[in-house]
Amino acid sequence: MIKITANKKLYFFRKYLDIIVISALLILINSLLKLEPVNVLSILISIIFLKKLYPDLKNKPYKLLNLGLIFICFFVVSYFIIIKYNSVQFLPFCVIPMLTMLLFDESIIALLLTLTCAISVAILNGNDFYTVVIFLISGISAIMLSKGIRRRIEVIRTGAIIGLIQVITLFFINSFKFTNPLDYFIFFANGILCGVVVMWMHALLEHPFKVATDVTLLELADFNHPLLQRMIMEAPGTYHHSLIVGNLSDAACKAIGAHALLARIGAYYHDIGKLQKPEYFSENQNLNESKHDNLTPTISKMVIMNHVKEGAELAKKFKLSPSIIDFIEQHHGTSLVYYFYRRALEGKDEHQKVEEEGFRYPGPKPKSKETAVVLLADSVEASMRTLRDPSSAKIEELVHKIINNKFIDGQLDACELTLNDLEIIAKVFIRILSGIYHNRTAYPQQEAKK
């Protein structure tokens, strides 16, 4: 009985650890700066609301602790700027909504954090209502303008537009009068400064927060990247396979509302572990011979399975984002290396026992929609190579068979894909694969030669 109670307390502590840590930091800062308790209260209400709104944070691109740290840094900076300059004009407020959108791409989260920051700054500035109005308008504008940013220059341009919006808002608040031209200039420069700060900070926070922004993903999409160049030269079959998996994953993710660009780039790099021994993988082998002909099934499956571990190590060496490493580690889940498992069963002695678990990848299973889609696309594309006469009916049958097998095997248990999502994914795969692998009509002169 005591053990059960202790376990419950430990579970409660782990579940609400982020709230406990953020609350402790806020109370400490509040007491050191001798501020009103209403600051802590408003922030804690927002955190609790966020915890209830998104109860399962495991598969989200953000964590409450990350958001809490962003807010606390902003809060401390705001306090010292307001104390020193006695004005909010020099406060780079729109850094918060822009940074949140770039890092996590969650409009609701960015809006909630913007509202909390606006209220906190207004309290610090002597309960000034107009402060809330200016920063809420500019903050909401920043959220809308930051959606889908893919180039660094767009961050600066967004900052300039936000500065202009702040100038217009101040003009309306001052009843259409230019009271002090310097104030308008400062608010405009404030917006540009926000763009510069965000461009610098988002690159700094990507790795510790374990996220990859669209800006970074597009940089990884450059085929001059050393890893992709190595694949072109050393493992051309794997490179071609990765491109097709990327196209399948991108289209499928767009169809189900997942992060298409992340899935595409994850697919480009999911098989980089094959660079260590490219000749042991069928897509890079000579058609007349195989390296596995002289190996036992146990050794062969170890070589095949090791490409996941070696890929993760190679990605860390080249400092790829943790979100890309997830694709490398999860693109097989705990699937069975079926071919070598069957070979082991066929060649076993009478008293020899072949365990299925020994022929399964170590995992983990896909934890997001994007990694699950890449797993399915990888399996489907690899299986397409076994079709000798790929008609539309055969392609459709194969796609449904692969997806059903992965579902029954439990490889999709840890992600959020629904049955409806799987049906949409299957249709997208069939459409694209039918266009790639369709039969070609023989020309008359070809018939004559035959």
N, C-alpha and C positions, 0 to 999 in steps of 0.2 A: 504493500500500500504506500509505503514511504517512497519506494522507488518510482512508482507511477506519478506521485505528486512532484517529485524532483524532476522527472522528465517533462512534465507539463510546464513547470517553471522555466526550465531550460529552453523549451520550444517557444514559450512566450517571449523570453528574452531575445532569442535569435530572430524571431519574427518582427519584433518592434525595435531591434537594435538601432536601425537608422533614425527612428524618431527619438529614441533615448539620447543618442549622440548629438543630434542637431539641437534638441532641447537644452542639453547641458551646455553646449557651446553658446547658444543664444542667451541663456541665463547668465553665464559668465561674462559675456560681452556687455550685456545690459547693466550688470552690477558694476563693472569696471568703468563704463562710460557714464554711469548714473543717469540712465534714461528712464522714460515712463514704462511701466509694465505692459501697457497696451501694445507696444511693439512686439513683444514676445507672444502675447495672446493672439494677435492677428496672424502672425506667422504660423504658430502651432495649429490654429484652426485650418489654415490652408494645407498644411502637411497632412493633418488627419483626414481632411476632405479628399486629398489626392490618394491617400492610402485606401480609402473606401471606394473611390472612383475606379482605381486600378489595383484591385486586390492581389493580382498575380503579376509581380514585376520581374519574374525570372526570364521571360522571353522578350522583355521590352528593351529598346536600345538605351534606356536611361535607368538610373537608380535614384531613389530618394536622397541618398547620401550625396550623390554628385550634384543634384539640384540644390541641396542644402548648402553645400560648400560654395557653389557659385553665388548664392544669395548672401551668405555671410561675408564673403569677400567684398561684394558690392556694397553691403550695408556699412561695413567698416570704412571703406573708401568714401562713401557718401557722407558719413558723420564728419570725417576730418575735412572734407572739402567745404561742407556747409559751415563748420566752425571757423575755418580759416578765412573763407571768402564771404561768408554770410549771404550766400546766393546759390541757387540751384542751376544757374546758367552754365557753370563749368562742369556740371555733373554729366558724364557720358551714359545717360540712362538707357539709351537704345542698344547698348552693348548686350544687355540681358536678353531681350526678345530675339535679336539677331543671332546671338551665340547659341541660344537654346534651339532655334530652328535649324541652324547649320549642323549642330552636333547630333540632335535627336529627331528632327523633322516631325515634331508633334505639336500641332497648333494649339490644342487644348492646354497642354502643359505650359507652353510659352505664354499663353494668355493668362493663366492662373499665376504664374511667376511674375508677369508684368504687373498685374493688379496688386499683388502683395508688395512688390517693390515700390509702386507708386504711392500706396497708402503709407508705407514706412517712411519714405522720403518726405511726404507731406507732413507727417507727425514730427519728424526731425526739423522741418522748416516752419515750425510754429503752427501746425494744423492748417496750412494754407491750401484751400480748396482748389485754387487755380493751378497749383503744382500738379495735383492729381489729373486735372483736365488736360494740361499740356502733355504730360508724360503718357497718359492713357491713349490719347489720340496718336501721338508719335509712335508709341509702343505697338499699338494695333496695326498701324501702317507698316511698321518694320516687320511684323509677323507675316503680313500678306506679301510684302515685297521680297522677303527672304526665302519664300517657298520656291524650291527648285533651282536655287543658285548653283551653278556648275563651274564658274570661272572666277578667279580671284578679282579681276577687274570689276565684275558685277557687284562685289561686296562694297567697293569704293563708290560705285555709282549709286547703289542703294543708300549708302550713308549720305551722299549729296542730296538725294531726293528727300530723305528724312529731315535733313537740315532745312530744306525749303518748306516742308510741311510744318515744322516747328515755328518757322517765321510767320507763315500764314495763320497758324493757330494763335500766336501771340498778337498778331494784328487784329484778329477778331476779339480777343480778350480785352485789348486796349480800346475797344469801341471804334475801330477803323481809324486810329490815330497813330502816327509815327512819333511817339513821345521821345524815344532815345535811340537813334540809329545804331549806336554801339550794341545795344541789347539784341537787335535783330541780327547783326553780324555775328555776335557770339553764339547765338542759337544755331545759325547756319553752319558756322565752323564746328560747332558741337556735333552736328550730324556727320560731317566728314571725318572728324576725329573718331567717332564710333566705328565707322567703316574700317579705319586703319587699325584700331585696337582689336576688332573682331578678326580681321585678316591675320593678325599676329597670334591672337590667343587660341583660335580654333585649331591651328596646327600644333600648338603647345599642349592642348588638352586632349587631343584625339587618342594618343597612346594610353595615358593613365585612365581615361574613361572607357577604353576599349571600344571605340566607335570609329567608323570611317565615313567622312563626309563625301558628298558627290564630287567635290573639288579633288580630293585625294584619289577617289576611285577613277576619275577620268585620267589622272596622271598615270595610274597603274594600267590603264587601257592602252597606253602607248606601246606599240609593238617593238620599240627600240629598248624596252626594259631588258636588262641583262638576262633574266630568267626566260622571258619569251624568246629572246634571240637564241639562247641555248637550246630551247625546245625545237626551234625551226631547224637548227643545224644538226642536233644530236638525236632528236626524237620526232621527226616530221609527222609520223603517224599519230602520235599522241597529241601533237600540236593541232593537227587537222581535227581530230576527235574532240579536243577541247573547244575549238571554234564552233563546231556544230552543237555541242552541249550548251555553250554560251548562248547561241541563237535560240535554241529550244527553251532554255530557262528564262531568257529575257521575255519572249513572247508569252510564255505561260504565266509568269509573274504579273505582267501587265493585265492579263485576262482575269486574274483573281485578286488584283489590287495589292500585290506585294511589291517589295522594292526591286524593281526590274534591273536597275543598273548594278546594284550590289550582287544580285544573282549572276549576272553576265560576267562581272569581273571575278567573282568567286569561282565560276566555272573555268575561266581562262587559267587559273592557277591551281585548280583542285588536284591535278595529276603531276605536279612538278617533282614529286618524289620519284617518278619513273626516270628522271634524268640520271640517277645514280647507276641504274642497270637497264637502260632502254631496250637492249636486245632481248630481254627476257619477257617482253610484253608483245602480244600477238600483232598489234597494229604496227610495230616496228620490225617485225621478224621477216626473214626471207621466206617466201612461200614454199620452198622445197624442204626446209629443215626448221627445227625448233630447238632452242637451247634446253628445253625441258625433256627432250627425248632421252637424255642420259642422266636425268635426275630422278630421285624418288619423289613420290607425291608429297611427302612431308617436307622435304627441302624446297620443292617447287612452291608449295603454299606459303612457306616462310618468306621466300623471295618476293612473291606477289604481295603478301600482306604488309611487308616492311615498307612498301612505297608510301604508306600513310604516315608512318613515324618519320621516315627520312624526309618526306615532304614538309612536315611541320618543322623539323629542324632546319631545313633549308630556308623556309619562310622566315623563321626567327633570325637566321643569319643575315638575310637581306632586309630585316626590319619591316616586314609586311605587317599590316594592321591585324590585331587579334581577330577582328571580324572576318578577315580573309582566311586566317588559319583555321577558323571554325569549319569552313568548307572543306579544307584538306582533311581534317580529322573526322568529319561527320559524313562524307560523301558515300561511304559504304555502310555506315551504321555498324550493326553487328551481323551483317549478311554472311551467308555461307559461301565459301569458295567451292562452288558445287562441282566443277570439272575435276579438280584434284581430289576432292572428297570421294567422288565416284571411282576415280582411279585407285585410290587407297582401298576402297571396299572390294574392288575387283581383284586386286593383287595381294590381299591379306592372306595370311596362313590360317589354318583351321582354328587354332587356339588364340590367334591374335585379335585384339579388340581395337576397333577404330572409333574414337569418340568424335561426335559431331562438333562439340564445343571447341575442340582443338583446331577445327577448320573454319572458325568464324572470326571475322575482324574484331578487334578489341573495342570498337566504338569510340565515342558515344554515338547514340542514335541522333538524327537531326533534331535540333531544338527550336528551329524557326521555320517558317514557311519557305524562305529562300533556300536554306540548306536542304530541305526535304525535296524541293523541286529539282535541285541539281542532282540529288541522289537518283530520282526517277529518270531524269533526262540522261544521266550517265549510263544507267542500266539499259534503257531503251535503245540508245544509240549504239552501244556495244553489241546488243542482241541483233540489231539490224544487219550486222555484218555476216550473220549466220544464214540469212535468207538468200537462197539461190535465185529465186524468181519473185522479186518483191512487188507483187500486185497490190492494189489498194485494199483488197479484202484481207490479204495476209498481213499487211502492215497494221490494219485496224485490230486484227486478232492478236497480233504480237504485243501491241501497246497495252491493250486491256489485260492481257495475261501477265505482263510484267508488273503493272500497277497493282493488280489484284494480289499477286504473289508477295509483293512488298508489304501490302496492307495486312494480309493474313499472317505474314512472318513477324508482324509487330514493329517494323522499322519506322512507322509513322506515328507511333504511340506518343512520342514526346513533343510533337509539334502541334500546331493549331489548324492543320488542314482538315476541312470538312469533306464529307462524301460528295457534296456538290462541287467543291473545289477540285476534287480528283476527276470528276466527270469533265469539267471544263479543261483541265490540264490534258486529259486524254485526247479531247477533240483538237486542241492546239497541236499536240505532238503528231497526231495523224495527218493533219493538214500540211504541216511543214515537212514531215518525213516523206509524205507522198510526192511532194514537189521535188525533193532531193533524189529519192531512190526510185522514181517511176521508171517503168519500162520504156525503151525508145523504139520507135518504128524503124524497121530496116528499110533502107533506100533501095530502089530498083537495081542499081548497079551492084549493090552488095549481094542481092539475091542471085544475080547472074554469076558472080564469082563463086558463090557457094555451089 
